[in-house]
Amino acid sequence: MPSSPGGDYLETEVLTAPPQKLQLMLIEGVIRRAERARLHWKAGENNRASEALIRGQQIVTELIGGLNREANPELVKRIAAVYLFAFRGLLDASVGQDEEKLDEAIRVLEVERQTWRRVCRELGNSEPADTAAGSFSVEA
């Protein structure tokens, strides 16, 4: 199957991105899927909303799995707690079609997004971040 120009761009961006940019891309992917779920709910497409939230949960699982537990155990514990809160919010939102839970998860993820945007800006997207973030696998 031929790839799309957008897909080629994303693949190139992922393959060439430093770790802090990959972290940001993952967080943005979760937020996109959460917002997509909201739109599906409004359209009465509950199955599609559930699929979007499940994919968001999978990405959060990647974020948790990518934490470098040896870098700074106390910091990693706090970051993991943030991601677990977001995961639970997405899960609860999915189970109960609860926009309030969805909003809570998105709010936490938006703070993370702003943090990682700052990290990317400060590092100029060219140096690996010296953080608790580890290696990641990114899927569209």
C-alpha positions as CSV (number, residue, x, y, z in Angstrom):
1,M,0.0,0.0,0.0
2,P,1.5,3.4,-1.0
3,S,2.1,5.8,1.9
4,S,0.5,9.2,2.1
5,P,2.6,12.4,2.1
6,G,1.3,13.2,5.6
7,G,2.3,9.7,6.8
8,D,5.7,10.0,5.2
9,Y,6.2,13.3,7.1
10,L,5.1,11.9,10.4
11,E,7.4,8.9,9.9
12,T,10.3,11.1,9.2
13,E,9.5,13.4,12.1
14,V,9.3,10.4,14.5
15,L,12.5,8.8,13.2
16,T,14.5,12.0,13.5
17,A,13.0,13.5,16.7
18,P,14.9,13.7,19.9
19,P,13.4,12.0,23.0
20,Q,11.8,15.1,24.4
21,K,10.0,15.7,21.1
22,L,8.8,12.1,21.0
23,Q,7.5,12.6,24.6
24,L,5.6,15.7,23.4
25,M,4.2,13.9,20.4
26,L,2.9,11.1,22.5
27,I,1.2,13.4,24.9
28,E,-0.4,15.4,22.1
29,G,-1.6,12.1,20.6
30,V,-3.4,11.2,23.8
31,I,-5.1,14.7,23.9
32,R,-6.1,14.4,20.2
33,R,-7.7,11.0,20.9
34,A,-9.5,12.3,24.0
35,E,-10.9,15.3,22.0
36,R,-11.9,12.9,19.2
37,A,-13.8,10.7,21.6
38,R,-15.8,13.8,22.8
39,L,-16.7,14.6,19.1
40,H,-17.8,10.9,18.6
41,W,-20.0,11.1,21.7
42,K,-21.7,14.2,20.4
43,A,-22.3,12.5,17.1
44,G,-23.7,9.4,18.9
45,E,-20.8,7.3,17.8
46,N,-20.1,5.6,21.1
47,N,-18.1,2.7,19.7
48,R,-15.8,5.1,17.8
49,A,-15.4,7.2,21.0
50,S,-14.5,4.0,22.9
51,E,-11.9,3.1,20.3
52,A,-10.3,6.6,20.5
53,L,-10.1,6.4,24.3
54,I,-8.7,2.9,24.2
55,R,-6.0,4.1,21.8
56,G,-5.3,7.1,24.2
57,Q,-4.9,4.6,27.1
58,Q,-2.5,2.6,25.0
59,I,-0.4,5.7,24.4
60,V,-0.4,6.6,28.1
61,T,0.8,3.0,28.8
62,E,3.7,3.7,26.4
63,L,4.5,6.9,28.3
64,I,4.6,5.0,31.6
65,G,6.6,2.1,30.1
66,G,9.1,4.6,28.7
67,L,10.0,6.1,32.0
68,N,13.6,5.6,33.0
69,R,13.2,4.4,36.6
70,E,16.9,4.6,37.3
71,A,17.3,8.3,36.3
72,N,15.5,9.8,39.4
73,P,13.3,7.3,41.2
74,E,11.3,9.9,43.1
75,L,10.7,12.0,40.1
76,V,9.7,9.0,38.0
77,K,7.2,8.0,40.8
78,R,5.5,11.4,40.6
79,I,5.5,11.4,36.8
80,A,4.0,7.9,36.7
81,A,1.3,9.0,39.2
82,V,0.3,11.8,36.8
83,Y,0.1,9.4,33.8
84,L,-1.8,6.9,35.9
85,F,-4.3,9.6,36.8
86,A,-4.7,10.4,33.1
87,F,-5.1,6.7,32.3
88,R,-7.8,6.2,34.9
89,G,-9.6,9.4,33.7
90,L,-9.7,8.1,30.2
91,L,-10.8,4.7,31.4
92,D,-13.6,6.1,33.6
93,A,-14.6,8.5,30.8
94,S,-14.9,5.5,28.5
95,V,-16.9,3.3,30.9
96,G,-19.4,6.0,31.9
97,Q,-19.3,8.2,28.8
98,D,-18.3,10.8,31.4
99,E,-17.1,14.1,29.9
100,E,-16.1,15.4,33.4
101,K,-13.6,12.6,33.8
102,L,-12.4,13.2,30.2
103,D,-11.9,16.9,31.0
104,E,-9.9,16.0,34.2
105,A,-7.6,13.8,32.2
106,I,-7.2,16.4,29.4
107,R,-6.4,19.1,31.9
108,V,-3.5,17.0,33.4
109,L,-2.2,16.1,30.0
110,E,-2.3,19.8,28.9
111,V,0.0,20.7,31.8
112,E,2.3,17.9,30.7
113,R,2.2,19.1,27.1
114,Q,3.1,22.7,28.2
115,T,6.0,21.2,30.3
116,W,7.4,19.2,27.4
117,R,6.9,22.2,25.0
118,R,9.1,24.2,27.3
119,V,11.7,21.4,27.5
120,C,11.7,21.2,23.7
121,R,12.1,24.9,23.4
122,E,14.9,25.1,25.9
123,L,16.8,22.2,24.3
124,G,16.1,23.5,20.8
125,N,14.9,20.0,19.8
126,S,18.4,19.0,19.1
127,E,19.8,17.5,22.3
128,P,18.5,14.5,24.3
129,A,16.7,15.5,27.4
130,D,18.3,14.6,30.7
131,T,15.0,13.7,32.3
132,A,13.2,10.7,33.6
133,A,11.8,10.0,30.1
134,G,13.3,7.0,28.5
135,S,13.0,5.5,25.0
136,F,9.6,5.4,23.3
137,S,7.8,3.7,20.5
138,V,5.5,6.0,18.6
139,E,2.5,4.9,16.6
140,A,0.2,7.1,14.6
